[in-house]
Amino acid sequence: MISVSKVSKTYGDGDAQTRVLKNVSLEIEAGEFVAIIGTSGSGKTTLLNVVGGLDREFTGDVSVNGAKISGLPEAKLAEMRNTQIGFVFQQFNLLDHLTAAENVALPSFFSPKETADAERRAVELLERVGLSGRSESNPTQLSGGQKQRVAIARSLFCNPQLLLCDEPTGSLDRNTGVEILNIFRKLNEDDGLTLIMVTHEEHIARMARRIIRFEDGEIVSDKANKPSDPSRRLQLGEEE
Protein backbone atom coordinates (compact mmCIF):
# COMPACT_ATOMS: atom_id res chain seq x y z
CA MET A 1 0.00 0.00 0.00
CA ILE A 2 2.82 2.40 0.92
CA SER A 3 6.28 2.28 -0.60
CA VAL A 4 9.09 4.62 0.44
CA SER A 5 12.29 4.23 -1.58
CA LYS A 6 15.56 6.03 -0.86
CA VAL A 7 13.85 9.20 0.40
CA SER A 8 16.02 12.07 1.57
CA LYS A 9 14.99 15.52 2.74
CA THR A 10 17.18 18.56 3.38
CA TYR A 11 16.35 21.94 4.92
CA GLY A 12 18.40 25.08 4.32
CA ASP A 13 21.21 25.89 1.91
CA GLY A 14 24.98 25.73 1.88
CA ASP A 15 26.66 25.41 5.27
CA ALA A 16 23.26 25.76 6.96
CA GLN A 17 21.90 22.59 5.37
CA THR A 18 20.29 20.04 7.67
CA ARG A 19 19.57 16.59 6.30
CA VAL A 20 16.40 15.44 8.06
CA LEU A 21 15.79 12.20 6.15
CA LYS A 22 18.71 10.08 4.95
CA ASN A 23 17.98 7.57 2.21
CA VAL A 24 14.93 6.09 3.99
CA SER A 25 13.24 3.00 2.52
CA LEU A 26 10.32 0.99 3.89
CA GLU A 27 7.15 -0.83 2.88
CA ILE A 28 3.84 -0.77 4.75
CA GLU A 29 1.09 -3.18 3.76
CA ALA A 30 -2.65 -2.47 3.86
CA GLY A 31 -4.12 -3.12 7.29
CA GLU A 32 -0.92 -2.62 9.28
CA PHE A 33 -0.76 -0.57 12.50
CA VAL A 34 2.72 0.97 12.59
CA ALA A 35 4.28 3.21 15.24
CA ILE A 36 7.22 5.39 14.24
CA ILE A 37 9.10 6.39 17.36
CA GLY A 38 12.03 8.71 17.88
CA THR A 39 13.17 11.83 19.68
CA SER A 40 12.31 15.33 18.57
CA GLY A 41 14.13 16.16 15.33
CA SER A 42 14.75 12.54 14.36
CA GLY A 43 12.79 12.92 11.10
CA LYS A 44 9.68 10.91 11.96
CA THR A 45 7.17 13.74 11.45
CA THR A 46 8.89 14.78 8.22
CA LEU A 47 8.48 11.24 6.90
CA LEU A 48 4.78 11.29 7.84
CA ASN A 49 4.33 14.59 5.98
CA VAL A 50 6.06 13.16 2.91
CA VAL A 51 3.85 10.04 2.90
CA GLY A 52 0.74 12.19 3.31
CA GLY A 53 1.66 14.49 0.45
CA LEU A 54 1.99 17.49 2.75
CA ASP A 55 5.69 17.87 1.88
CA ARG A 56 6.73 17.33 -1.73
CA GLU A 57 10.27 18.73 -1.53
CA PHE A 58 12.29 15.52 -1.25
CA THR A 59 14.36 13.13 -3.31
CA GLY A 60 13.46 9.49 -3.82
CA ASP A 61 10.10 7.87 -4.47
CA VAL A 62 6.93 7.55 -2.39
CA SER A 63 3.88 5.64 -3.60
CA VAL A 64 0.47 5.29 -1.95
CA ASN A 65 -1.83 2.68 -3.49
CA GLY A 66 0.42 2.57 -6.53
CA ALA A 67 0.33 6.32 -7.16
CA LYS A 68 3.65 8.17 -6.96
CA ILE A 69 3.27 11.21 -4.70
CA SER A 70 5.96 13.21 -6.50
CA GLY A 71 4.36 12.62 -9.89
CA LEU A 72 0.82 13.67 -9.04
CA PRO A 73 -0.52 17.07 -10.12
CA GLU A 74 -1.54 19.21 -7.16
CA ALA A 75 -5.25 18.74 -7.87
CA LYS A 76 -4.91 14.94 -7.94
CA LEU A 77 -2.81 14.99 -4.77
CA ALA A 78 -5.45 17.11 -3.01
CA GLU A 79 -8.11 14.64 -4.12
CA MET A 80 -6.06 11.75 -2.71
CA ARG A 81 -5.65 13.53 0.62
CA ASN A 82 -9.39 14.25 0.76
CA THR A 83 -10.62 10.79 -0.18
CA GLN A 84 -7.95 8.22 0.75
CA ILE A 85 -6.00 9.64 3.68
CA GLY A 86 -7.15 10.81 7.10
CA PHE A 87 -4.98 13.00 9.34
CA VAL A 88 -4.94 13.26 13.14
CA PHE A 89 -2.56 15.75 14.78
CA GLN A 90 -1.43 16.61 18.30
CA GLN A 91 -3.37 19.85 18.05
CA PHE A 92 -7.04 19.12 17.49
CA ASN A 93 -7.59 21.90 14.92
CA LEU A 94 -11.29 22.26 15.70
CA LEU A 95 -13.32 25.40 15.00
CA ASP A 96 -14.75 26.67 18.27
CA HIS A 97 -17.75 28.38 16.67
CA LEU A 98 -18.95 25.07 15.18
CA THR A 99 -20.58 22.14 16.97
CA ALA A 100 -18.82 18.80 17.26
CA ALA A 101 -20.97 17.41 14.42
CA GLU A 102 -20.26 20.42 12.22
CA ASN A 103 -16.52 20.01 12.82
CA VAL A 104 -16.74 16.34 11.84
CA ALA A 105 -18.68 17.20 8.67
CA LEU A 106 -16.19 19.87 7.51
CA PRO A 107 -14.66 17.57 4.85
CA SER A 108 -18.03 17.52 3.06
CA PHE A 109 -17.42 21.13 2.02
CA PHE A 110 -14.18 20.18 0.24
CA SER A 111 -14.94 16.69 -1.04
CA PRO A 112 -15.51 16.30 -4.79
CA LYS A 113 -18.47 14.12 -3.87
CA GLU A 114 -20.61 16.30 -1.65
CA THR A 115 -22.26 14.27 1.08
CA ALA A 116 -26.00 14.96 1.22
CA ASP A 117 -26.42 13.28 4.61
CA ALA A 118 -23.31 14.85 6.16
CA GLU A 119 -25.00 15.62 9.49
CA ARG A 120 -26.27 12.07 9.95
CA ARG A 121 -22.87 10.61 9.12
CA ALA A 122 -21.15 13.04 11.50
CA VAL A 123 -23.41 11.96 14.37
CA GLU A 124 -22.78 8.28 13.61
CA LEU A 125 -19.02 8.82 13.63
CA LEU A 126 -19.19 10.67 16.95
CA GLU A 127 -21.05 7.69 18.38
CA ARG A 128 -18.33 5.36 17.07
CA VAL A 129 -15.64 7.24 18.96
CA GLY A 130 -17.60 7.37 22.21
CA LEU A 131 -19.25 10.78 21.98
CA SER A 132 -22.89 9.80 21.75
CA GLY A 133 -25.07 12.76 22.74
CA ARG A 134 -22.32 15.36 22.28
CA SER A 135 -22.95 16.25 18.63
CA GLU A 136 -24.30 19.72 19.53
CA SER A 137 -21.48 20.55 21.96
CA ASN A 138 -18.91 23.17 21.00
CA PRO A 139 -15.21 22.35 21.41
CA THR A 140 -15.02 24.77 24.36
CA GLN A 141 -17.41 22.43 26.21
CA LEU A 142 -15.25 19.35 25.66
CA SER A 143 -12.20 17.91 27.41
CA GLY A 144 -8.92 17.36 25.59
CA GLY A 145 -9.67 13.67 25.09
CA GLN A 146 -13.13 14.45 23.77
CA LYS A 147 -11.71 17.02 21.35
CA GLN A 148 -9.30 14.43 20.00
CA ARG A 149 -12.22 12.03 19.53
CA VAL A 150 -13.97 14.69 17.45
CA ALA A 151 -10.79 15.09 15.40
CA ILE A 152 -10.62 11.32 14.85
CA ALA A 153 -14.27 11.23 13.77
CA ARG A 154 -13.54 14.05 11.30
CA SER A 155 -10.57 12.14 9.89
CA LEU A 156 -12.89 9.19 9.17
CA PHE A 157 -15.58 11.22 7.42
CA CYS A 158 -14.49 10.41 3.85
CA ASN A 159 -13.84 6.70 4.54
CA PRO A 160 -10.04 6.86 4.21
CA GLN A 161 -7.96 3.74 3.67
CA LEU A 162 -4.99 5.22 5.54
CA LEU A 163 -4.85 7.19 8.79
CA LEU A 164 -1.72 9.27 9.54
CA CYS A 165 -1.41 10.30 13.18
CA ASP A 166 1.23 12.77 14.36
CA GLU A 167 1.70 12.63 18.15
CA PRO A 168 -2.07 12.09 18.63
CA THR A 169 -1.67 11.69 22.40
CA GLY A 170 0.94 14.43 22.89
CA SER A 171 -1.52 16.90 24.45
CA LEU A 172 -3.24 14.31 26.66
CA ASP A 173 -2.54 12.69 30.01
CA ARG A 174 -1.37 9.08 30.02
CA ASN A 175 -4.75 7.42 30.73
CA THR A 176 -6.60 9.51 28.15
CA GLY A 177 -3.86 8.77 25.63
CA VAL A 178 -4.38 5.04 26.14
CA GLU A 179 -8.12 5.51 25.59
CA ILE A 180 -7.43 7.28 22.29
CA LEU A 181 -5.05 4.51 21.21
CA ASN A 182 -7.71 1.92 21.90
CA ILE A 183 -9.95 3.72 19.43
CA PHE A 184 -7.19 3.42 16.82
CA ARG A 185 -6.73 -0.26 17.66
CA LYS A 186 -10.43 -0.97 17.21
CA LEU A 187 -10.47 0.85 13.86
CA ASN A 188 -7.47 -1.20 12.74
CA GLU A 189 -8.83 -4.53 13.98
CA ASP A 190 -12.49 -4.11 13.02
CA ASP A 191 -12.26 -2.05 9.83
CA GLY A 192 -8.81 -3.02 8.56
CA LEU A 193 -7.80 0.65 8.49
CA THR A 194 -4.08 1.17 7.90
CA LEU A 195 -2.55 3.35 10.62
CA ILE A 196 0.83 5.05 10.81
CA MET A 197 1.43 6.84 14.08
CA VAL A 198 4.33 9.06 15.05
CA THR A 199 5.10 9.21 18.77
CA HIS A 200 7.95 9.76 21.21
CA GLU A 201 6.23 7.76 23.98
CA GLU A 202 7.29 4.15 24.47
CA HIS A 203 4.03 3.00 26.08
CA ILE A 204 2.06 4.40 23.14
CA ALA A 205 4.34 2.81 20.53
CA ARG A 206 3.97 -0.58 22.23
CA MET A 207 0.25 -0.59 21.39
CA ALA A 208 1.04 -0.88 17.65
CA ARG A 209 1.77 -4.11 15.79
CA ARG A 210 5.00 -2.87 14.26
CA ILE A 211 7.52 -0.41 15.68
CA ILE A 212 9.95 1.55 13.50
CA ARG A 213 12.64 3.49 15.39
CA PHE A 214 14.17 6.65 13.96
CA GLU A 215 17.44 8.32 14.90
CA ASP A 216 19.02 11.25 13.05
CA GLY A 217 16.88 10.78 9.95
CA GLU A 218 17.49 7.05 9.60
CA ILE A 219 15.65 3.85 10.48
CA VAL A 220 17.65 2.05 13.16
CA SER A 221 15.10 -0.65 13.99
CA ASP A 222 11.99 -2.11 12.34
CA LYS A 223 10.33 -4.95 14.25
CA ALA A 224 6.99 -6.68 14.59
CA ASN A 225 5.41 -6.14 17.99
CA LYS A 226 2.86 -7.94 20.12
CA PRO A 227 0.67 -5.03 21.27
CA SER A 228 0.48 -4.38 24.99
CA ASP A 229 -2.92 -4.88 26.59
CA PRO A 230 -3.33 -2.24 29.32
CA SER A 231 -5.90 -3.04 32.00
CA ARG A 232 -7.79 0.19 31.21
CA ARG A 233 -8.99 -0.62 27.73
CA LEU A 234 -12.11 1.23 26.65
CA GLN A 235 -14.31 -0.15 23.89
CA LEU A 236 -15.57 2.12 21.13
CA GLY A 237 -18.83 3.73 22.14
CA GLU A 238 -17.95 4.18 25.80
CA GLU A 239 -17.79 7.64 27.36
CA GLU A 240 -14.69 8.90 29.11
C-alpha positions as CSV (number, residue, x, y, z in Angstrom):
1,M,0.0,0.0,0.0
2,I,2.8,2.4,0.9
3,S,6.3,2.3,-0.6
4,V,9.1,4.6,0.4
5,S,12.3,4.2,-1.6
6,K,15.6,6.0,-0.9
7,V,13.9,9.2,0.4
8,S,16.0,12.1,1.6
9,K,15.0,15.5,2.7
10,T,17.2,18.6,3.4
11,Y,16.3,21.9,4.9
12,G,18.4,25.1,4.3
13,D,21.2,25.9,1.9
14,G,25.0,25.7,1.9
15,D,26.7,25.4,5.3
16,A,23.3,25.8,7.0
17,Q,21.9,22.6,5.4
18,T,20.3,20.0,7.7
19,R,19.6,16.6,6.3
20,V,16.4,15.4,8.1
21,L,15.8,12.2,6.1
22,K,18.7,10.1,4.9
23,N,18.0,7.6,2.2
24,V,14.9,6.1,4.0
25,S,13.2,3.0,2.5
26,L,10.3,1.0,3.9
27,E,7.2,-0.8,2.9
28,I,3.8,-0.8,4.8
29,E,1.1,-3.2,3.8
30,A,-2.6,-2.5,3.9
31,G,-4.1,-3.1,7.3
32,E,-0.9,-2.6,9.3
33,F,-0.8,-0.6,12.5
34,V,2.7,1.0,12.6
35,A,4.3,3.2,15.2
36,I,7.2,5.4,14.2
37,I,9.1,6.4,17.4
38,G,12.0,8.7,17.9
39,T,13.2,11.8,19.7
40,S,12.3,15.3,18.6
41,G,14.1,16.2,15.3
42,S,14.8,12.5,14.4
43,G,12.8,12.9,11.1
44,K,9.7,10.9,12.0
45,T,7.2,13.7,11.4
46,T,8.9,14.8,8.2
47,L,8.5,11.2,6.9
48,L,4.8,11.3,7.8
49,N,4.3,14.6,6.0
50,V,6.1,13.2,2.9
51,V,3.9,10.0,2.9
52,G,0.7,12.2,3.3
53,G,1.7,14.5,0.4
54,L,2.0,17.5,2.8
55,D,5.7,17.9,1.9
56,R,6.7,17.3,-1.7
57,E,10.3,18.7,-1.5
58,F,12.3,15.5,-1.2
59,T,14.4,13.1,-3.3
60,G,13.5,9.5,-3.8
61,D,10.1,7.9,-4.5
62,V,6.9,7.6,-2.4
63,S,3.9,5.6,-3.6
64,V,0.5,5.3,-2.0
65,N,-1.8,2.7,-3.5
66,G,0.4,2.6,-6.5
67,A,0.3,6.3,-7.2
68,K,3.7,8.2,-7.0
69,I,3.3,11.2,-4.7
70,S,6.0,13.2,-6.5
71,G,4.4,12.6,-9.9
72,L,0.8,13.7,-9.0
73,P,-0.5,17.1,-10.1
74,E,-1.5,19.2,-7.2
75,A,-5.3,18.7,-7.9
76,K,-4.9,14.9,-7.9
77,L,-2.8,15.0,-4.8
78,A,-5.4,17.1,-3.0
79,E,-8.1,14.6,-4.1
80,M,-6.1,11.7,-2.7
81,R,-5.7,13.5,0.6
82,N,-9.4,14.3,0.8
83,T,-10.6,10.8,-0.2
84,Q,-8.0,8.2,0.7
85,I,-6.0,9.6,3.7
86,G,-7.2,10.8,7.1
87,F,-5.0,13.0,9.3
88,V,-4.9,13.3,13.1
89,F,-2.6,15.8,14.8
90,Q,-1.4,16.6,18.3
91,Q,-3.4,19.9,18.1
92,F,-7.0,19.1,17.5
93,N,-7.6,21.9,14.9
94,L,-11.3,22.3,15.7
95,L,-13.3,25.4,15.0
96,D,-14.8,26.7,18.3
97,H,-17.7,28.4,16.7
98,L,-19.0,25.1,15.2
99,T,-20.6,22.1,17.0
100,A,-18.8,18.8,17.3
101,A,-21.0,17.4,14.4
102,E,-20.3,20.4,12.2
103,N,-16.5,20.0,12.8
104,V,-16.7,16.3,11.8
105,A,-18.7,17.2,8.7
106,L,-16.2,19.9,7.5
107,P,-14.7,17.6,4.8
108,S,-18.0,17.5,3.1
109,F,-17.4,21.1,2.0
110,F,-14.2,20.2,0.2
111,S,-14.9,16.7,-1.0
112,P,-15.5,16.3,-4.8
113,K,-18.5,14.1,-3.9
114,E,-20.6,16.3,-1.6
115,T,-22.3,14.3,1.1
116,A,-26.0,15.0,1.2
117,D,-26.4,13.3,4.6
118,A,-23.3,14.8,6.2
119,E,-25.0,15.6,9.5
120,R,-26.3,12.1,9.9
121,R,-22.9,10.6,9.1
122,A,-21.1,13.0,11.5
123,V,-23.4,12.0,14.4
124,E,-22.8,8.3,13.6
125,L,-19.0,8.8,13.6
126,L,-19.2,10.7,16.9
127,E,-21.1,7.7,18.4
128,R,-18.3,5.4,17.1
129,V,-15.6,7.2,19.0
130,G,-17.6,7.4,22.2
131,L,-19.3,10.8,22.0
132,S,-22.9,9.8,21.8
133,G,-25.1,12.8,22.7
134,R,-22.3,15.4,22.3
135,S,-22.9,16.3,18.6
136,E,-24.3,19.7,19.5
137,S,-21.5,20.6,22.0
138,N,-18.9,23.2,21.0
139,P,-15.2,22.4,21.4
140,T,-15.0,24.8,24.4
141,Q,-17.4,22.4,26.2
142,L,-15.2,19.3,25.7
143,S,-12.2,17.9,27.4
144,G,-8.9,17.4,25.6
145,G,-9.7,13.7,25.1
146,Q,-13.1,14.5,23.8
147,K,-11.7,17.0,21.3
148,Q,-9.3,14.4,20.0
149,R,-12.2,12.0,19.5
150,V,-14.0,14.7,17.4
151,A,-10.8,15.1,15.4
152,I,-10.6,11.3,14.9
153,A,-14.3,11.2,13.8
154,R,-13.5,14.0,11.3
155,S,-10.6,12.1,9.9
156,L,-12.9,9.2,9.2
157,F,-15.6,11.2,7.4
158,C,-14.5,10.4,3.9
159,N,-13.8,6.7,4.5
160,P,-10.0,6.9,4.2
161,Q,-8.0,3.7,3.7
162,L,-5.0,5.2,5.5
163,L,-4.8,7.2,8.8
164,L,-1.7,9.3,9.5
165,C,-1.4,10.3,13.2
166,D,1.2,12.8,14.4
167,E,1.7,12.6,18.1
168,P,-2.1,12.1,18.6
169,T,-1.7,11.7,22.4
170,G,0.9,14.4,22.9
171,S,-1.5,16.9,24.4
172,L,-3.2,14.3,26.7
173,D,-2.5,12.7,30.0
174,R,-1.4,9.1,30.0
175,N,-4.7,7.4,30.7
176,T,-6.6,9.5,28.1
177,G,-3.9,8.8,25.6
178,V,-4.4,5.0,26.1
179,E,-8.1,5.5,25.6
180,I,-7.4,7.3,22.3
181,L,-5.0,4.5,21.2
182,N,-7.7,1.9,21.9
183,I,-10.0,3.7,19.4
184,F,-7.2,3.4,16.8
185,R,-6.7,-0.3,17.7
186,K,-10.4,-1.0,17.2
187,L,-10.5,0.8,13.9
188,N,-7.5,-1.2,12.7
189,E,-8.8,-4.5,14.0
190,D,-12.5,-4.1,13.0
191,D,-12.3,-2.0,9.8
192,G,-8.8,-3.0,8.6
193,L,-7.8,0.6,8.5
194,T,-4.1,1.2,7.9
195,L,-2.6,3.4,10.6
196,I,0.8,5.0,10.8
197,M,1.4,6.8,14.1
198,V,4.3,9.1,15.1
199,T,5.1,9.2,18.8
200,H,7.9,9.8,21.2
201,E,6.2,7.8,24.0
202,E,7.3,4.1,24.5
203,H,4.0,3.0,26.1
204,I,2.1,4.4,23.1
205,A,4.3,2.8,20.5
206,R,4.0,-0.6,22.2
207,M,0.2,-0.6,21.4
208,A,1.0,-0.9,17.6
209,R,1.8,-4.1,15.8
210,R,5.0,-2.9,14.3
211,I,7.5,-0.4,15.7
212,I,10.0,1.6,13.5
213,R,12.6,3.5,15.4
214,F,14.2,6.7,14.0
215,E,17.4,8.3,14.9
216,D,19.0,11.3,13.0
217,G,16.9,10.8,10.0
218,E,17.5,7.0,9.6
219,I,15.7,3.9,10.5
220,V,17.7,2.0,13.2
221,S,15.1,-0.7,14.0
222,D,12.0,-2.1,12.3
223,K,10.3,-5.0,14.2
224,A,7.0,-6.7,14.6
225,N,5.4,-6.1,18.0
226,K,2.9,-7.9,20.1
227,P,0.7,-5.0,21.3
228,S,0.5,-4.4,25.0
229,D,-2.9,-4.9,26.6
230,P,-3.3,-2.2,29.3
231,S,-5.9,-3.0,32.0
232,R,-7.8,0.2,31.2
233,R,-9.0,-0.6,27.7
234,L,-12.1,1.2,26.6
235,Q,-14.3,-0.1,23.9
236,L,-15.6,2.1,21.1
237,G,-18.8,3.7,22.1
238,E,-18.0,4.2,25.8
239,E,-17.8,7.6,27.4
240,E,-14.7,8.9,29.1
